[in-house]
Amino acid sequence: MITALSRLIRGSIRPRARQGRQATLPELQRARSALLQCIADCDSLPARRLRHQIETTQSGQELWLLRNDAYQLISQRHSQAVATDRINGLIHCFEAFIDPRQLGRIH
């Protein structure tokens, strides 16, 4: 009984995760600029396509998902280590509007 009560109390005190908050326009622009900067030295047809996607994406969640494509481009151009460093460096741009459970680093 005491164990069940302590779990209940701990569960109600725990801060709630941010759930699907929309990025503000300035937040979206900062994240977009940072992602574009990450792939600035990648020049290929897939890189140009990705730049277009980044520039036209309207939601923070969609922009967050484009990191995977950026990782692939950077790792092909440089190395996986460089791609990992660049992509992990973007997390701070997304913290305000992406659920913390999704903010894992690439290893």
Steps between C-alpha positions, in 0.01 A plus 500: 500500500775744594693412186195567286442836672861606457485413126180699467651802674824484298301473179292807578802711599705419193507789251301433188683479171430766242245353269500610139538874553526680170824683435473876483618664180828622657567152647431338166728746320785442749472123459474534122810721484699266724406197290590682179835599651571134580479405134649820357810322372307215337446561131309239307155450355375332822645791700316754285177302541549489876565875512173555319316273745655680798410841358137405430418288805226657708525307828767441758425129506558468124821697532612273785446196278713650222805466728523138390541603137756761603691235693518281189627785283763610749624147564535439125687829450719480811460216750253358750691667784465844341132435425438389858665813643307733272161337549539471878592867505152584371308361798492834683312655204214253542468470880219753530255319274603135463398246763803430723464127438581564133805712569745211516847542370637306207782267601 
